Every structure is written in structure tokens, then in C-alpha cells.
Amino acid sequence: MKGKKRERIIRVLLNEPDGSLTKYRVAKNAGTSISWTIEYLRSLEDLKLIEKTKVKDFEGLLDNWLKISKTPRYFDFFINDPKSLLRKVKLDYALTTYFADTIINGILFPSRADVYIKEQDFDKWRDELLMRGLMGKGNFRLLINDEHVFYNRFKINGLWIVSIPQLMIDLKREGGVCIQSYEKMVNKHV
């Protein structure tokens, strides 16, 4: 089964871990076929991570997700006042890691705005960012990934944030100081 489809199914399960979703609803929310979804759910059940659609081992499922996921492609920029830019921009995005943690947990210093965007919007984003800053190592990172990362995103203080499970996996993938924030989120949400 393809990696992106598996990631989508796991993302849906972790956003609704109580088992309230039917297998059909998991497939619909993940944008995958019902047959692939049922096959993959069985493999997750065999690993004792879920029972039907109820998550039995939240951290285990996160670890499984981390194993099958690839680091998204990214492009770095230096931008003055990233939050102001994000509040004004008319393009889809979702914040993750450092800036998202600052809003959710308040543990990490917001050293870089990691922003998921839709691949088809990259040229528009690049043009917008180059009008306000420079391309190269900086404080603003565009992440290009499957647009399902927008699933269950939410808005706080005018800023779009990825879903809590997506933020958790991104913090764990980032490693270093982000692990402390990840552990706080596990204690709070698991």
C-alpha cells in the first residue's frame, strides 16, 4: 500500500481515536478506497495498534506513522515578521513545529515558521515571500507535502495550525528540543 494513503488513514485515526468512525468514514475522510482502507486497518490491528477503528496504542501508531513517512520537501526563506505575513496571506497553509508549539504549548522558541502549503501554490508563495524577504537559510520554511496535512487543521489568533496528531509527528521528526514539546503533548492528549 502506498505511503501517502497509509499516512492519511493514520492521520484520520489519530484525529478521531475513540473508534467513533466507521471504516467507510475513515476511507472517505482519508480519500482512499474502502478496500485499501480495510486492508490497512487489518494490518494495524495485527500490530495491536487499533481495534476496528479505535486507537489502542496512540504512541505506537505515531511511531508507525513516523516509520512510513518521508520528510517533506522544503524551501527556506528569511522573512521579517512571519506571523504578520501569515495573518494577511490569502493562500492556504498550516503552521507546524516551532511556531505552532509556541501557540499550543509555549515551550519552544519560535526560531522558524514551518509552513505546509499545497504544491500547486508553491510559485505564488515563492513570489509572495520574495517580495517581503530573501530565499535561503532563514526563519521561514515552506513544506510541500500531501495536502491531506490540512486535515483537521484549526485556527488560533488568526493563524492556521496543523491538527494535533500532525503537530506531534512533526515535532518528533524534528527531534532535538522539539522532543520536550512532543512529550508534553503526549501527556496532555494521550
Summary of the structure (lengths in Angstrom):
residues: 190
radius of gyration: 16.9
end to end distance: 27.3
largest distance: 51.4
contacts: 599
relative contact order: 0.16
helix: 53%
strand: 18%
